[in-house]
Amino acid sequence: MFLKLDKFSLLSIMFFVLSGNLMAHGAIARKIVETANAFIGSLKAGLPVTGVVSCAMFGAVSGSALATLAAIGV
């Protein structure tokens, strides 16, 4: 069991989630959502579009969907 868990790819997943948590607690996630809301918020149905745009921006910054889920979804 330990030989199967000793993989570099499993370590990178945990570091992506860690980076997402650090960005969430460091207020980077909130600033990205506020920026997306400033651009898109005035449109009709602006809140769902703001969520999608902020997740896309955060995914571009972190490079991981898991980190985006950990930061924006909390």
C-alpha distances in whole Angstrom, upper triangle without the diagonal:
4,5,5,6,9,11,15,16,14,15,19,18,18,21,23,23,24,27,28,28,30,32,33,34,36,38,37,36,39,41,40,41,44,45,44,46,49,49,48,49,53,52,52,49,48,45,43,44,43,40,39,40,39,35,36,37,34,32,34,34,30,29,26,27,24,26,29,28,27,30,33,32,32
4,5,5,6,10,13,14,12,13,17,17,17,19,22,21,22,25,26,26,28,31,31,32,34,36,36,35,38,40,39,40,43,44,43,46,48,48,48,49,52,52,52,49,48,45,43,43,43,39,39,40,38,35,36,36,33,31,33,32,29,28,25,26,24,25,29,28,26,29,32,31,31
4,5,5,8,12,13,12,13,17,17,18,20,22,23,23,26,27,28,29,32,33,34,35,38,37,36,39,41,40,41,44,44,44,46,49,49,48,50,53,53,53,50,48,46,44,44,43,40,39,40,38,35,36,36,34,31,33,32,29,27,25,27,24,26,29,29,28,31,34,33,33
4,6,7,11,11,10,12,15,15,16,18,20,20,22,24,25,26,28,30,31,32,34,36,35,34,37,39,37,38,42,42,41,44,46,46,46,47,50,50,50,47,46,43,41,41,40,37,36,37,36,32,33,34,31,29,30,30,27,25,23,24,22,23,27,26,25,29,31,30,31
4,6,9,10,7,9,12,12,12,15,17,17,18,21,22,23,24,27,28,29,30,33,32,31,34,36,34,36,39,39,39,41,44,44,43,44,48,47,48,44,43,41,38,39,38,35,34,35,33,30,31,32,29,26,28,28,24,23,21,22,19,21,24,23,22,25,28,27,27
4,7,9,8,8,12,13,13,15,17,18,19,21,23,23,24,27,28,29,30,33,32,31,35,36,35,36,40,40,39,42,44,44,44,45,49,49,49,46,45,42,40,40,39,36,35,36,34,31,31,32,29,27,28,27,24,23,21,23,20,21,25,25,24,26,29,29,29
4,6,6,7,9,11,12,13,15,17,17,19,21,22,23,25,27,28,29,31,30,29,33,34,33,34,38,37,37,40,42,41,41,43,46,46,47,44,42,40,38,38,37,34,32,33,32,28,28,29,26,24,25,25,21,20,18,20,18,19,23,23,22,25,28,27,28
4,5,5,6,9,10,11,13,15,15,17,19,20,21,23,25,26,27,29,27,27,31,32,30,32,35,35,34,37,39,39,39,41,44,44,45,42,40,38,36,36,35,32,31,31,29,26,26,26,24,21,22,22,18,17,16,18,17,17,21,21,21,23,26,26,27
4,5,5,7,9,10,11,13,14,15,17,19,20,21,23,25,26,28,26,25,29,30,28,29,33,32,32,35,37,36,36,38,41,41,41,39,37,35,33,32,32,29,27,28,26,23,23,24,21,19,20,20,16,14,13,15,14,15,18,19,18,21,23,23,24
4,5,5,7,9,10,11,13,15,16,17,19,20,22,23,25,27,25,24,28,29,28,29,32,32,32,34,37,37,36,38,41,41,41,38,37,34,32,32,31,28,27,28,26,23,24,24,21,19,21,20,17,16,13,15,13,14,17,17,17,19,22,22,22
4,5,5,6,9,10,11,12,15,16,17,19,20,21,22,25,23,23,27,28,27,28,31,31,31,34,36,36,36,37,41,41,42,39,37,35,33,33,31,28,28,28,26,23,24,24,21,19,20,19,16,15,13,15,13,13,17,18,16,19,22,22,22
4,5,5,6,9,10,10,12,14,15,16,18,20,21,23,21,21,24,25,24,25,29,28,28,31,33,33,33,34,38,38,39,36,34,32,30,30,28,26,25,25,23,20,20,20,18,15,17,16,12,11,10,13,11,11,14,16,15,17,19,20,21
4,5,5,6,9,10,11,13,14,15,17,19,20,22,20,19,23,24,22,24,27,27,26,29,32,31,31,32,36,36,36,33,32,29,27,27,26,23,22,23,21,18,19,19,16,14,16,16,12,11,9,10,8,9,12,13,12,14,17,17,18
4,5,5,6,9,10,11,12,14,15,17,18,20,19,18,22,24,22,24,27,27,27,29,32,32,32,33,37,37,38,35,33,30,28,29,27,24,24,24,22,19,20,21,17,16,18,17,13,13,11,12,9,9,13,13,11,14,17,17,17
4,5,5,6,9,10,10,12,14,15,16,18,17,17,20,22,21,22,25,26,26,28,30,31,31,32,36,36,37,34,32,30,28,28,26,24,23,24,21,18,19,19,16,14,16,14,11,11,10,12,10,9,12,14,12,13,16,17,17
4,5,5,6,9,10,11,12,14,15,17,15,14,18,19,18,19,23,23,22,25,27,27,27,29,32,32,34,31,29,26,25,25,23,20,20,20,17,15,16,15,12,11,13,11,7,8,6,9,7,5,9,10,9,10,13,15,15
4,5,5,6,9,10,11,12,14,16,15,13,17,19,18,19,22,23,22,24,27,27,27,28,32,32,33,30,28,25,24,24,22,19,19,20,17,15,16,16,13,12,15,13,10,11,8,9,6,5,8,8,6,8,12,12,12
4,5,5,6,9,10,11,12,14,14,14,17,18,18,19,22,23,23,25,28,28,29,29,33,34,35,32,30,27,26,26,24,21,22,22,19,17,18,18,14,14,16,14,11,13,11,12,10,7,11,11,8,9,13,14,13
4,5,5,6,9,10,10,12,11,11,15,16,15,17,20,20,20,23,25,25,26,27,31,31,33,30,28,25,24,24,22,20,20,19,16,15,16,15,11,11,13,10,7,10,10,11,10,6,9,11,9,9,12,14,14
4,5,5,6,9,10,11,10,9,12,14,13,14,17,18,18,20,22,23,23,24,28,28,29,27,24,22,21,21,19,16,17,17,14,12,14,13,9,10,12,10,7,10,9,9,8,4,6,8,5,5,8,10,10
4,5,5,6,8,10,10,9,12,14,14,15,18,19,20,21,24,25,25,25,29,30,31,28,26,23,22,23,20,18,19,19,16,14,17,16,12,13,16,13,11,14,12,13,10,7,9,9,6,6,9,10,9
4,5,5,6,9,9,9,12,14,14,16,18,19,20,22,24,25,26,26,30,31,32,30,27,24,24,25,22,19,21,20,17,16,18,16,13,14,16,13,11,14,14,15,13,10,11,13,10,8,12,13,12
4,6,5,6,5,6,9,10,10,12,14,15,16,18,20,21,22,22,26,27,29,27,24,21,21,21,18,16,18,17,13,13,15,13,9,12,13,10,9,13,13,14,13,9,9,11,9,7,9,12,11
4,5,6,6,5,7,10,10,11,13,15,16,17,19,21,21,21,25,26,27,25,22,19,19,20,17,15,17,16,13,12,15,14,10,13,15,13,11,15,14,14,13,9,9,10,8,5,7,9,8
4,5,8,8,9,11,13,14,15,17,19,19,21,23,24,24,27,29,30,28,25,22,23,23,20,18,20,20,16,16,19,17,14,16,18,16,14,18,17,17,16,12,13,14,11,8,11,12,10
4,6,8,9,10,12,13,14,16,18,19,20,22,23,23,27,28,30,28,25,23,24,24,20,19,21,20,16,16,19,16,13,16,17,14,14,17,18,18,17,14,14,15,13,10,12,15,13
4,5,5,6,9,10,11,12,14,15,17,19,20,20,23,25,27,25,22,19,20,21,17,16,18,17,13,15,17,15,12,15,17,14,14,18,18,18,18,14,13,15,13,10,11,13,12
4,5,5,6,9,10,11,12,14,15,17,18,19,22,24,26,24,21,19,19,19,15,15,16,15,11,12,14,11,9,12,13,10,11,15,15,16,16,12,11,14,13,9,10,13,13
4,5,5,6,9,10,11,12,14,16,16,16,20,21,23,21,18,16,16,16,13,11,13,12,8,9,12,10,7,11,12,10,11,14,14,14,14,11,9,11,10,6,6,10,10
4,5,5,6,9,10,10,12,14,15,15,18,20,22,20,16,14,15,16,12,11,14,13,9,11,14,12,10,14,15,14,14,18,18,17,17,14,12,13,13,9,8,11,11
4,5,5,6,9,10,10,13,14,14,17,19,22,20,17,15,17,16,12,13,15,13,9,12,14,11,10,14,15,13,14,18,18,18,19,16,14,16,15,12,11,14,14
4,5,5,6,9,10,11,12,13,16,18,20,18,15,14,14,13,10,10,11,9,6,9,10,7,7,11,11,10,12,15,16,15,17,14,11,14,14,11,9,13,14
4,5,5,6,9,10,10,10,14,15,17,15,12,10,11,11,7,7,10,8,5,8,10,9,9,12,14,13,15,17,17,16,17,15,12,13,14,11,8,12,13
4,5,5,6,9,10,9,12,15,17,16,12,11,13,13,9,10,13,11,8,12,14,12,12,16,16,15,17,20,21,20,21,18,16,17,18,14,12,15,16
4,5,5,7,9,9,12,14,17,16,13,12,14,12,9,11,12,10,8,12,12,10,11,15,15,14,17,19,20,20,21,19,16,18,19,16,14,17,18
4,5,5,6,7,11,12,14,13,10,10,11,9,6,8,9,6,6,9,10,8,10,13,14,14,16,18,19,18,20,18,15,17,18,15,13,16,17
4,5,5,4,8,10,12,11,8,8,10,9,5,8,11,9,8,12,13,12,14,17,17,17,20,21,22,21,22,21,17,18,20,17,14,16,18
4,6,6,8,10,13,14,10,11,13,12,9,12,14,11,11,15,15,14,16,19,19,19,21,23,24,23,25,23,20,22,23,19,17,20,21
4,6,8,9,12,13,9,11,13,10,8,12,12,10,11,14,14,12,15,18,17,18,21,22,23,23,25,23,20,22,23,20,18,21,22
4,6,6,9,9,6,8,10,7,6,10,10,8,10,13,13,13,16,18,18,19,22,23,23,22,24,23,19,21,23,20,17,19,21
4,6,8,8,4,6,9,8,6,10,12,11,11,15,16,15,17,20,20,21,23,25,25,23,25,24,20,21,23,20,17,19,21
4,7,8,6,9,12,10,10,13,15,14,15,18,19,18,21,23,23,24,27,28,28,27,29,28,24,25,27,24,21,23,24
4,6,5,9,10,9,10,13,14,13,15,18,18,18,21,23,23,25,27,28,28,26,28,28,24,25,27,25,21,23,25
4,5,9,10,9,11,14,14,14,17,19,19,20,23,24,25,27,29,29,29,27,29,29,25,25,28,26,22,23,25
4,6,6,7,9,11,12,13,15,16,17,19,20,22,23,25,26,27,26,24,26,26,22,22,24,23,19,19,22
4,6,5,6,9,10,10,12,14,15,16,18,20,21,22,24,25,24,22,24,24,20,20,23,20,17,18,20
4,5,5,6,9,10,10,12,14,15,16,18,20,21,22,23,23,20,22,21,18,17,20,18,14,15,17
4,5,5,6,9,10,11,12,14,15,16,19,20,21,22,21,18,20,20,16,16,18,17,13,13,16
4,5,5,6,8,10,11,12,14,15,17,18,20,20,20,18,20,20,16,16,19,18,14,15,18
4,5,5,6,8,10,10,12,14,15,16,18,19,19,17,19,18,14,15,17,15,12,13,16
4,6,5,6,9,10,10,12,14,15,16,17,16,14,16,15,11,12,14,12,9,10,13
4,6,5,6,9,10,10,12,14,15,16,15,13,15,15,11,12,15,14,10,12,15
4,5,5,6,9,10,11,12,14,15,15,14,16,15,12,14,16,14,11,14,17
4,5,5,6,8,10,11,12,13,14,12,14,13,9,11,13,11,8,11,14
4,5,5,6,8,10,10,11,11,9,11,10,6,8,11,9,7,9,12
4,5,5,6,9,10,10,10,9,12,12,9,11,14,12,11,13,16
4,5,5,6,9,10,11,11,14,12,9,12,14,12,11,14,16
4,5,5,6,8,9,9,11,9,6,10,11,9,8,11,14
4,5,5,5,6,6,9,8,6,9,11,10,10,12,15
4,6,5,8,9,12,11,9,13,14,13,13,16,18
4,6,8,11,12,10,9,13,14,12,13,16,17
4,6,8,9,7,7,11,11,10,12,14,16
4,7,9,8,8,12,13,13,14,16,18
4,5,5,6,9,10,11,12,13,16
4,5,5,6,9,10,10,11,14
4,5,5,6,9,10,10,12
4,5,5,6,8,10,11
4,5,5,6,7,10
4,6,6,5,8
4,6,6,6
4,6,6
4,6
4
